Amino acid sequence: MTKTIIKPAHAAPALGPYNHGVRVGDLLFCAGQIPIDPAHPTGPLPADIKAQTERVLENIKIILEDQKLSFSNVVKTTVFMVNLGDFAAMNEVYARYFTADFPARSTVQVAALPRGAQVEIEVIAHF
């Protein structure tokens, strides 16, 4: 199968040697997104978990829309959180983006995330 690299023009730059997404066959694998504002990629991250989660999901939306997909195409998400005590607040925002036929999801607590982020989300979408 052919591998296609996805680098949306309006996305924040990657923080390392990776791409925003990779398409293989009818699947899109999106790299984990943290709450970097593409308009101000070196600026501060939002302070609270709700604002961070919204920014993360908006960043994912940029990648999905670049490929003419939406959140309804997402089949799997993985949520990485520094503090699972923030789960309810993250989930409240998450539920505004995933409203029906929810994807499978894993949520794990991690010791730290890049740039001091409190949440990172990666997705797999189906064309």
N, C-alpha and C positions, 0 to 999 in steps of 0.2 A: 504494500500500500504506500501511497505517496503521503509525505508529511508536508504540510503547509504551515509556514510560520505566520502568526497573526501579530501585527504591530499597529494598532489603531492610531491614527494621526492625532486624535484629541485626548489620548491617555497620558497620564503622568509617565515620565521616563522610568524604565526599570532600574532598580537599585543594585543590580548585579548582572552577572552573565546568564540571563534567562530572557524569555519572551513572554509577552502578555498571554499568549495562547498558542496552541498547536492543534491543527486540525488533522485528524487521521480518519479516513473514511467518512462515516457519518457522525463522528464524535468530535467535539471541541473540548479540549482540556485547557481550562483557564488557570493561570498561575494565581497563587494566593495574593489577594489585594489587601493593602492596608489603607488607612484613611488619609492618603495624600491627595490634596486638591490639585488636579491637573493645571489649573490656572496659576497656582502658586506652589510648585513642587518643592521648593526649599523652605516654605513657610511652616509655621507651627501646625501641629495636628490639632483637631478639635479636642476640647478638654474632657467631655463626658462620653460615656459609652454609647448613648443613643445617637449623638451627633457623629461619633466615629463609625458606628454601624451603618448609618445612612450614607456617609461618604464612601465607605467600602462598597456598599451595594450599588451606588451610583457609578463607581469605577467599574464594577462588573457589568453594569448596564451598557457602558461605553463599548466594552469588548463584545458583548452579545449583539448589540445593534450594528456594530461594524460588520458582523457576519449575517445580518438580517435575521437575528434570533431575538427571543425575548425570554423573560424568566419562566414562561410556560414550557420552554424547551429544556430547562435544566432538569437533569435526572438525579444528580447527586451533589451534595454540598458537604464541605468539611469546614467547621468553624473552630478556630483556635482562639482561646481567650486567656488572658493573664489571670483573671479572677472570675471563677464560675459563680461567685456571688452576684455578678452583674448579668447572669443568664436571663432573668425575667425582662430586664430593660432591653437587652439585645434582641430577645425573642419578640418583643412588642414591635420593634422596627422591622425585623425580618418578616413578620407576618403581614406587613403592608406591601411587601414585594412579592411574596409567595402566598397567593390567596386561594388557590384551588389545585387539586391534583399535585399535592406537595411532593417535592423530590425527597429521596432518601437523604438522611442527614446524620452526621457524626459531629459531636461537640467535645472538644478536649481542652483541658487546662494546660497551659505551658508556662515555663518560668519567665520567658521574655519574648518580645517580638521586635522586629526592626523599628528603629526610630522611636522606641518607647511606646509604640501602639498598644492599645488594650485589646484589639480584635483584628483578626485576619480571616478572610473567607476565600476558599477556592471552590470552583464549580466544574462540573462536567455537564455539557449540554449535548443534545441530540438534534441533528438536522432533520 
